[in-house]
């Protein structure tokens, strides 16, 4: 291989790796929080990963929950101790 070909393949590999990281980031693989900020016009709604699809985005809070709070699937911010964390 010539040095031009090596540079070309290294560049293509770097672009593919960068595209892979961009795709993974957009799918939320690097999001450590149990909710996602969804842009809704000029403001943001915080939506949990397990949201009820029948509930409209505008029903979810526009402020982040505090450290001891969670957002329910229907958009309520509740104290973390008040929810049942056992799942069947």
CORZIWO-V307147 format. One record per pair of residues at least 24 apart in sequence whose C-alpha atoms are under 7 Angstrom apart, sorted by the first residue. I is the first residue (numbers start at 1). J is the second residue. If there is no record, write none. Layout:
BEGIN
((I & J) (I & J))
END
This chain:
BEGIN
((48 & 72) (48 & 73))
END
